[in-house]
Amino acid sequence: MQRQDPDRVWEQRRSTSARIVTRPTDFFGTSFSRMIDPWGNVWWVYQQGEAPDLDWDAAGAETAPGTTEWADPGLAYIHQTLLDVMPSIGTEPEPEAR
C-alpha cells in the first residue's frame, strides 16, 4: 500500500491489534514498513521517495556469486524481519466478531 502519510497509517494500526513486523525504515529513498492485521494479512506500507544514485556495478564487486551480504543495516533489518515472520503467517487465531 503506497501512502502519502505512512506514519499516520502506522500509528493507526499500532493502536489496533495489528502486529508490527517491520518498523518504518529508509529503503533506497523510500520509507518502508510491514504489519500483520488480526486476520493474518501482511501489509507493506511505504511512501515513495527519491531513489539515491547508486553504482550497481561496484556494489557487489567484493561478494562471491551465490552469497548475500547486507552492507546496509536498514536493508538487513528489512530482510530479517520478513524471514522472522514468514513461519508464523497464517497461524494467528481468527479475531472474534464484534
N, C-alpha and C positions, 0 to 999 in steps of 0.2 A: 504494500500500500504506500504510494508516494503521497506525502502530505506537505503542505506549506509550513505547518507548525507541528512537527513530530513530537516536540517536547510536551505540547498540550495533550496529544493522544497518549503519550507515555504516562503523564500524570493521571489522566482519567482512568487508564487501565490499571495502574498501580493501586488506585483507590477501590477498584473492584476486586474480584477474585482471580484476576489474571496472574499467571506465574511468569516472572521475569526470567528470560533466557539470556539475553544479551543487552546490557545497558547501552544507552546511546554512545556510539564510538565513531570517531572520524575514520572514514574508509575511502581513501583516494579522493578527498574533497566532498564526500557525501556523509551526512550524519545517518548512522545505521543502527537499528536495534531490532530485537525479537522478543516476543512474548507468546505464551500459550493461554488461550481462553479456557473457560471451565469445561468446554466440550472437546478439548484436545486439539483444536486448530492452532497451528503455528502461524503467527502474524509477523511479517517482516515489514517494519515501518522505517521509512527513510525519507530524507529530504535531499534532493539532488543539489549538488554544489558544483563549483568549478573544479574540474579534474586537473591535478598538477601535471606539469610536463615531466615525463619520465624517460629515461634512456633504457628501454626494454632490452636492447642488445647487451648492455653491460650489467643489467640487474641480476642475471643468473649465471654469469660467466664463471663464478667460482663454485657453483653447485654441480655435483655429478649428476648425469642423466638418471632419472628414475627416483631421485630423492627430493624431499621438500624441506626447505629451510625457511622459517618465518623470521626474517630480519626485523620486521616491523612488529613491535609488541601489540599494537592495536589489531593488526591482521591475525596474529597468533591467537589473541583473545577471542576474536570473532569466530575463527575456525574451531577453537577448542570448545566454546560454549555450544556450538552445534553438535559436535561429536558427543559431548556430555549428555545432551538432552535426547538425542535420537533414540536410544533404547527405551526411554520412558513414554514416548509419544504413543497415544492410543491406550495407555494403561490407566489414565485418570478415571475415577468413577464419574458416572453421569451426574450433572448437577440436579438438585431437587427442583421440581416445578414450584413456581411461586404462586 
